[in-house]
């Protein structure tokens, strides 16, 4: 039996069905009419799947929107609140700004008598009596706990007996840049300081004292606070691909008993160089006897040089 559809009118078997809207489902115009409509349980399942998918999509979209909204308004008042007030009030203090946390090595008493004049003068004027690293250096810190390995025969696992602990050598690597004569003079003073710190008091009018001990400070009260160290080694590169900046020392500026006459002395410092300094923390016997482990753990020994 043939079905025709024309001008919105369905005719079946030559009989006007009077329907202007074609039926939905499998038996619709343009489809194989012999297939008939899909069973009810299939169409219900399809509609149900569509509804579930739409619900999931709506839920994901809504949750994603809420998640981004929550992230954006983490420190803002909640939704619906009429007033705008941050959760925490802002505060400003100059206490931290006044703290000097730069890495620096002090000029010991053995050299302070000579730091008022001569090549060490820039350390007193520019570094407040210290060799200050003008840029944040790289510091390699190492601590060790040493154990003896006891391996008895016929035993699967050795025993470890504690022997001692030590603070190993530390390496400080810092960049120096010279753009004017003042910075070149400071670079020269740092170089001369390291030369003096790695030599003993030997020669005419000498006391035979070993190289002096200095104090390492840096990064505030909790990291390096008056740590006694000796300088065991230092290196500085003087590359050939950079410019060199000149500096001069006026007559009498090098030493109060300068015998160089009225000749102005000059020096040249590289525009860019790198100092690498190896220091070893060192503690006297008396200092070790005063060590208190409980105070060290709680941090009450801050400023006494223990690390």
C-alpha positions in Angstrom: 0.0 0.0 0.0 1.6 3.2 -1.2 1.8 6.3 0.9 2.2 9.7 -0.7 3.0 13.0 1.0 2.3 16.2 -1.0 1.7 19.8 0.2 1.6 18.7 3.8 -1.2 16.2 3.1 -0.6 12.5 3.6 -2.5 10.1 1.3 -2.5 6.4 2.0 -4.0 4.0 -0.5 -5.7 6.9 -2.3 -7.4 8.0 1.0 -6.7 11.4 2.4 -5.4 10.9 5.9 -5.9 14.6 6.7 -2.6 14.8 8.5 -0.4 17.8 7.7 2.5 16.9 10.1 4.4 13.7 9.2 4.8 11.2 12.0 8.1 11.0 13.8 10.2 7.9 14.1 11.5 5.4 11.6 8.4 5.5 9.5 8.8 9.1 8.4 9.0 10.6 5.0 12.3 9.9 3.3 12.8 6.6 5.2 12.0 3.0 4.4 8.4 2.7 5.4 8.7 -1.1 5.6 11.0 -0.7 8.6 8.2 0.6 10.7 8.6 2.6 13.9 11.3 1.7 16.3 10.2 -0.3 19.3 9.2 1.8 22.3 12.0 0.5 24.6 14.7 1.6 22.0 13.3 5.1 21.5 12.9 5.5 25.3 16.5 4.4 25.8 17.7 6.8 23.2 15.8 9.7 24.7 17.1 8.7 28.2 20.7 8.6 26.9 20.2 12.0 25.4 18.9 13.3 28.7 21.7 11.8 30.7 24.3 13.2 28.3 22.8 16.6 28.5 22.7 16.5 32.3 26.4 15.4 32.4 27.4 18.2 30.1 25.4 20.8 32.1 26.9 19.5 35.3 30.5 19.6 34.0 29.9 23.1 32.6 28.4 24.3 35.8 31.2 22.7 38.0 33.9 24.0 35.7 32.4 27.5 35.9 32.2 27.3 39.7 35.8 26.0 39.9 37.2 28.9 37.9 35.0 31.3 39.9 36.3 29.9 43.2 39.9 30.2 42.0 39.4 33.8 40.9 37.6 34.8 44.1 39.9 33.0 46.5 40.7 36.2 48.5 37.5 38.0 47.7 34.2 38.0 49.6 31.7 35.2 48.8 28.9 35.4 46.3 26.0 37.6 47.3 27.9 39.7 49.9 27.2 43.4 49.4 30.5 44.6 50.8 33.9 44.2 49.3 36.5 43.3 51.9 39.6 41.1 51.6 40.0 38.2 53.9 43.3 39.5 55.3 44.4 43.1 55.7 47.6 44.4 54.2 50.4 45.6 56.4 53.7 47.4 55.7 56.8 47.4 57.8 60.3 48.7 57.3 61.9 46.2 59.6 62.8 43.8 56.9 64.0 46.6 54.6 66.5 47.6 57.2 68.0 44.1 57.6 71.2 43.5 55.8 71.1 39.9 54.5 73.9 40.2 51.9 76.7 37.6 52.0 79.9 39.1 53.4 83.2 38.1 55.1 84.4 40.3 57.9 87.8 41.9 58.1 89.5 40.4 61.2 91.3 42.3 63.9 94.7 41.3 62.4 93.8 43.4 59.3 91.7 46.1 60.8 94.7 48.1 61.9 95.7 48.3 58.2 92.2 48.7 56.8 92.0 52.4 57.6 94.3 53.1 54.6 95.9 51.4 51.7 94.3 48.9 49.4 91.8 47.7 52.0 90.3 51.2 52.3 87.3 50.5 50.0 86.3 47.6 52.3 85.9 50.0 55.1 84.2 52.7 53.1 82.0 50.7 50.8 81.6 47.4 52.7 81.4 48.7 56.3 84.5 46.7 57.2 83.5 43.6 55.2 84.1 42.0 51.9 80.5 42.2 50.6 79.4 40.3 47.6 77.6 42.9 45.5 75.4 40.2 43.8 73.8 37.2 45.4 76.5 34.4 45.2 76.1 30.7 44.9 77.0 28.8 48.1 77.5 25.1 48.3 77.0 23.8 51.9 77.9 20.3 53.1 77.4 18.6 56.5 78.6 15.1 57.3 77.9 12.5 59.9 80.6 9.8 59.9 80.0 6.2 60.9 82.4 3.3 61.2 81.4 0.1 59.3 81.6 -2.9 61.6 81.3 -6.1 59.6 81.5 -9.3 61.8 81.8 -12.7 60.1 78.8 -14.7 59.4 76.5 -11.7 59.4 74.2 -10.4 56.6 74.0 -6.8 57.7 77.0 -4.7 59.0 76.7 -2.5 62.1 77.3 1.2 61.9 78.9 2.9 64.9 78.8 6.7 65.0 82.2 8.3 65.0 81.8 12.1 64.6 80.1 14.9 62.7 81.6 17.7 60.7 80.7 20.8 58.8 82.5 20.4 55.5 84.1 23.1 53.4 81.8 25.6 51.7 82.3 27.1 48.3 81.1 30.7 47.6 81.0 31.7 44.0 80.1 35.3 43.2 80.0 37.6 40.2 81.7 41.0 40.2 81.0 43.7 37.7 83.0 46.9 37.3 81.6 49.8 35.4 83.5 52.7 36.9 86.7 53.5 38.8 85.0 53.2 42.2 83.9 49.6 41.5 87.3 48.8 40.1 88.9 50.0 43.4 86.5 47.8 45.3 87.4 44.8 43.2 91.1 45.4 43.8 90.5 45.7 47.5 88.6 42.3 47.5 91.4 40.7 45.7 94.0 42.1 48.1 91.8 41.0 51.1 91.8 37.4 49.9 95.5 37.5 49.3 96.1 38.7 52.9 93.6 36.2 54.4 95.5 33.2 52.9 98.9 34.2 54.2 100.5 34.0 57.7 102.2 36.8 59.5 105.7 36.1 58.3 108.8 38.3 57.7 110.1 41.5 59.3 108.4 42.4 62.6 106.2 39.3 62.2 104.5 37.4 65.0 104.4 34.1 63.1 100.6 33.9 63.4 98.7 31.7 61.0 96.2 33.2 58.5 93.4 35.0 60.4 89.9 33.8 61.1 86.9 35.9 59.8 83.2 35.8 60.2 80.7 34.7 57.5 77.3 36.4 57.5 74.5 36.2 55.1 70.7 35.5 54.6 69.6 36.8 58.0 69.7 35.3 61.4 69.0 31.7 60.6 71.4 30.7 57.9 74.9 32.3 58.4 75.2 34.3 61.5 78.7 35.1 62.6 80.1 31.8 61.5 83.9 31.6 62.1 85.6 30.5 59.0 89.1 30.3 57.5 89.7 30.8 53.8 91.5 27.8 52.5 91.4 28.7 48.8 90.2 31.3 46.3 90.3 31.8 42.6 89.4 34.7 40.4 89.1 34.7 36.6 90.4 37.6 34.5 89.0 36.9 31.1 90.5 38.3 27.9 87.1 39.0 26.2 85.9 41.7 28.5 86.9 45.3 29.0 89.1 46.5 31.8 88.3 49.5 33.9 91.1 51.6 35.3 91.3 53.0 38.9 93.9 55.1 40.6 95.3 55.6 44.1 96.6 59.0 45.0 100.0 59.4 46.7 99.8 58.4 50.3 96.6 56.6 49.8 98.2 53.2 49.7 100.0 53.4 53.0 100.7 56.2 55.5 104.4 55.6 55.0 104.1 55.3 51.2 107.6 55.8 49.8 106.4 55.9 46.2 106.8 59.6 46.0 104.2 61.7 44.3 103.5 59.2 41.6 99.8 58.3 41.2 99.3 54.6 41.0 96.9 52.9 38.6 95.3 49.5 38.3 92.8 47.8 36.0 90.0 45.5 36.9 87.9 43.3 34.6 84.5 44.5 33.7 83.2 41.1 34.6 84.8 38.4 36.7 84.0 35.6 39.1 85.4 35.0 42.6 85.3 31.4 43.9 86.2 31.2 47.6 86.5 28.0 49.7 85.9 28.5 53.4 86.1 26.0 56.3 84.0 26.6 59.4 86.3 26.3 62.4 85.6 26.2 66.2 88.1 26.4 69.0 88.1 23.8 71.8 86.5 26.4 74.2 83.8 27.1 71.6 83.0 23.4 71.3 82.9 22.9 75.1 80.2 25.6 75.2 78.1 24.0 72.5 74.6 23.0 73.8 72.7 20.6 71.5 69.3 21.5 73.0 69.9 25.2 72.4 71.1 24.5 68.9 68.0 22.5 68.0 65.6 25.2 69.4 67.7 28.0 67.7 68.7 29.7 71.0 72.4 29.7 69.8 71.7 32.1 67.0 74.5 34.6 66.6 77.1 32.3 68.3 78.3 30.9 64.9 77.2 27.3 65.2 75.8 25.8 62.0 
